[in-house]
Amino acid sequence: MITYDDFIKVELKIAKIVEAEEVVGAEKLLKLKIDLGGEKRQIVAGIKKAYQAKDLIGKEIVVVVNLEPRMMMGIESNGMLLAASDDNGPVLLIPDKEVPPGSGIK
């Protein structure tokens, strides 16, 4: 188990997907450009089997923003989106109404 002090180190924010494309040669990965309220970032996510890139543009998602960058298929990912999982694969966690990009999650 992690402590509460460990948990509060995780910084979660709402991001809006502004660009999305397939990662060439990857079965599961999509490259997403996200808006965090004035800050733009690139993340790589293993959601390709469940979502088409074109359908993600404009969606708001929940992102862990204070992870160290990670290289995936030669592409730097600067965050991690949150998703549930069901029998069909990942299911994005999205707010039930629109909120400004960069809004914190409590």
Contact map, one row per residue, 1 for C-alpha under 8 A:
1110000000000000000000000000000000000000000000000000000000000000000000000000000000000000000000000000000000
1111011000000000000000000000000000000000000000000000000000000000000000000000000000000000000000000000000000
1111111000000000000000000000000000000000000000000000000000000000000000000000000000000000000000000000000000
0111111100000000000000000000000000000000000000000000000000000000000000000000000000000000000000000000000000
0011111110000000000000000000000000000000000000000000000000000000000000000000000000000000000000000000000000
0111111111000000000000000000000000000000000000000000000000000000000000000000000000000000000000000000000000
0111111111000000000000000000000000000000000000000000000000000000000000000000000000000000000000000000000000
0001111111100000000000000000000000000000000000000000000000000000000000000000000000000000000000000000000000
0000111111100000000000000000000000000000000000000000000000000000000000000000000000000000000000000000000000
0000011111110000000000000000000000000000000000000000000000000001110000000000000000000000000000000000000000
0000000111111000000000000000000000000000000000000000000000000001110000000000000000000000000000000000000110
0000000001111100000000000000000000000000000000000000000000000111100000000000000000000000000000000000000111
0000000000111110000000000000000000010000000000000000000000000111100000000000000000000000000000000000111110
0000000000011111000000000000000000010000000000000000000000011110000000000000000000000000000000000011111110
0000000000001111100000000000000001111000000000000000000000011110000000000000000000000000000000000000111000
0000000000000111110000000000000001110000000000000000000011111000000000000000000000000000000000000000100000
0000000000000011111100000000000111100000000000000000000111111000000000000000000000000000000000000000000000
0000000000000001111100000000000111100000000000000000000011000000000000000000000000000000000000000000000000
0000000000000000111110000000000111000000000000000000000110000000000000000000000000000000000000000000000000
0000000000000000111111000000011110000000000000000000110110000000000000000000000000000000000000000000000000
0000000000000000001111100000011100000000000000000000110000000000000000000000000000000000000000000000000000
0000000000000000000111110100111000000000000000010000100000000000000000000000000000000000000000000000000000
0000000000000000000011111100111000000000000000000000000000000000000000001000000000000000000000000000000000
0000000000000000000001111100000000000000000000000000000000000000000000000000000000000000000000000000000000
0000000000000000000000111110000000000000000000000000000000000000000000000000000000000000000000000000000000
0000000000000000000001111111100000000000000000000000000000000000000000001000000000000000000000000000000000
0000000000000000000000001111100000000000000000011000000000000000000000000000000000000000000000000000000000
0000000000000000000000000111110000000000000011111000000000000000000000000000000000000000000000000000000000
0000000000000000000001100111111000000000000111110000000000000000000000000000000000000000000000000000000000
0000000000000000000111100001111100000000000111110000100000000000000000000000000000000000000000000000000000
0000000000000000000111100000111110000000011110000000000000000000000000000000000000000000000000000000000000
0000000000000000111110000000011111000000011110000000000000000000000000000000000000000000000000000000000000
0000000000000000111100000000001111100001111000000000000000000000000000000000000000000000000000000000000000
0000000000000011111000000000000111110001111000000000000000000000000000000000000000000000000000000000000000
0000000000000011110000000000000011111111100000000000000000000000000000000000000000000000000000000000110000
0000000000001111000000000000000001111111100000000000000000000000000000000000000000000000000000000000111000
0000000000000010000000000000000000111111000000000000000000000000000000000000000000000000000000000001111000
0000000000000000000000000000000000111111000000000000000000000000000000000000000000000000000000000000010000
0000000000000000000000000000000000111111100000000000000000000000000000000000000000000000000000000000000000
0000000000000000000000000000000011111111110000000000000000000000000000000000000000000000000000000000000000
0000000000000000000000000000000011110011111000000000000000000000000000000000010000000000000000000000000000
0000000000000000000000000000001111000001111100000000000000000000000000000001111000000000000000000000000000
0000000000000000000000000000001111000000111110000000000000000000000000000001111110000000000000000000000000
0000000000000000000000000000111100000000011111000000000000000000000000010011110100000000000000000000000000
0000000000000000000000000001111100000000001111110000000000000000000000000000000110000000000000000000000000
0000000000000000000000000001110000000000000111111000000000000000000000000000000000000000000000000000000000
0000000000000000000000000001110000000000000011111110000000000000000000000000000000000000110000000000000000
0000000000000000000001000011110000000000000011111111100000000000000000000000000000000000000000000000000000
0000000000000000000000000011000000000000000001111111000000000000000000000000000000000000100000000000000000
0000000000000000000000000000000000000000000000111111000000000000000000000000000000000001111000000000000000
0000000000000000000000000000000000000000000000111111101100000000000000000000000000000000000000000000000000
0000000000000000000000000000000000000000000000011111111100000000000000000000000000000000000000000000000000
0000000000000000000111000000010000000000000000010011111110000000000000000000000000000000000000000000000000
0000000000000000000110000000000000000000000000000001111110000000000000000000000000000000000000000000000000
0000000000000000000000000000000000000000000000000011111110000000000000000000000000000000000000000000000000
0000000000000000101100000000000000000000000000000011111111100000000000000000000000000000000000000000000000
0000000000000001111100000000000000000000000000000000111111100000000000000000000000000000000000000000000000
0000000000000001110000000000000000000000000000000000000111110000000000000000000000000000000000000000000000
0000000000000001100000000000000000000000000000000000000111111000000000000000000000000000000001000000000000
0000000000000111100000000000000000000000000000000000000001111100000000000000000000000000000001100100100000
0000000000000111100000000000000000000000000000000000000000111110000000000000000011000000000111100000000000
0000000000011110000000000000000000000000000000000000000000011111000000000000000011000000000011100000000000
0000000000011110000000000000000000000000000000000000000000001111100000000000001111000000000000000000000000
0000000001111000000000000000000000000000000000000000000000000111111000000000001111000000000000000000000000
0000000001111000000000000000000000000000000000000000000000000011111000000000011100000000000000000000000000
0000000001100000000000000000000000000000000000000000000000000001111100000000001000000000000000000000000000
0000000000000000000000000000000000000000000000000000000000000001111110000000011100000000000000000000000000
0000000000000000000000000000000000000000000000000000000000000000011111000000011000000000000000000000000000
0000000000000000000000000000000000000000000000000000000000000000001111100001111000000000000000000000000000
0000000000000000000000000000000000000000000000000000000000000000000111110001110000000000000000000000000000
0000000000000000000000000000000000000000000000000000000000000000000011111111100000000000000000000000000000
0000000000000000000000000000000000000000000100000000000000000000000001111111100000000000000000000000000000
0000000000000000000000100100000000000000000000000000000000000000000000111110000000000000000000000000000000
0000000000000000000000000000000000000000000000000000000000000000000000111111000000000000000000000000000000
0000000000000000000000000000000000000000000100000000000000000000000000111111100000000000000000000000000000
0000000000000000000000000000000000000000011100000000000000000000000011110111110000000000000000000000000000
0000000000000000000000000000000000000000011100000000000000000000000011110011111100000000000000000000000000
0000000000000000000000000000000000000000111100000000000000000000101111000001111100000000000000000000000000
0000000000000000000000000000000000000000011000000000000000000011111110000000111110000000000000000000000000
0000000000000000000000000000000000000000001110000000000000000011101000000000111111000000000000000000000000
0000000000000000000000000000000000000000001010000000000000001111000000000000001111100000000100000000000000
0000000000000000000000000000000000000000000000000000000000001111000000000000000111110000000110000000000000
0000000000000000000000000000000000000000000000000000000000000000000000000000000011111000011110000000000000
0000000000000000000000000000000000000000000000000000000000000000000000000000000001111100011110000000000000
0000000000000000000000000000000000000000000000000000000000000000000000000000000000111111111000000000000000
0000000000000000000000000000000000000000000000000000000000000000000000000000000000011111111000000000000000
0000000000000000000000000000000000000000000000000000000000000000000000000000000000001111100000000000000000
0000000000000000000000000000000000000000000000000100000000000000000000000000000000001111110000000000000000
0000000000000000000000000000000000000000000000101100000000000000000000000000000000001111111000000000000000
0000000000000000000000000000000000000000000000100100000000000000000000000000000000111101111100000000000000
0000000000000000000000000000000000000000000000000100000000000000000000000000000000111100111110000000000000
0000000000000000000000000000000000000000000000000000000000001000000000000000000011110000011111000000000000
0000000000000000000000000000000000000000000000000000000000001100000000000000000001110000001111100000000000
0000000000000000000000000000000000000000000000000000000000111100000000000000000000000000000111110000000000
0000000000000000000000000000000000000000000000000000000000011100000000000000000000000000000011111110000000
0000000000000000000000000000000000000000000000000000000000000000000000000000000000000000000001111100000000
0000000000000000000000000000000000000000000000000000000000000000000000000000000000000000000000111110000000
0000000000000000000000000000000000000000000000000000000000010000000000000000000000000000000000111111000000
0000000000000100000000000000000000000000000000000000000000000000000000000000000000000000000000101111101000
0000000000000100000000000000000000001000000000000000000000000000000000000000000000000000000000000111111000
0000000000001111000000000000000000111000000000000000000000010000000000000000000000000000000000000011111000
0000000000001110000000000000000000111100000000000000000000000000000000000000000000000000000000000001111100
0000000000001110000000000000000000011000000000000000000000000000000000000000000000000000000000000011111110
0000000000111100000000000000000000000000000000000000000000000000000000000000000000000000000000000000011111
0000000000111100000000000000000000000000000000000000000000000000000000000000000000000000000000000000001111
0000000000010000000000000000000000000000000000000000000000000000000000000000000000000000000000000000000111
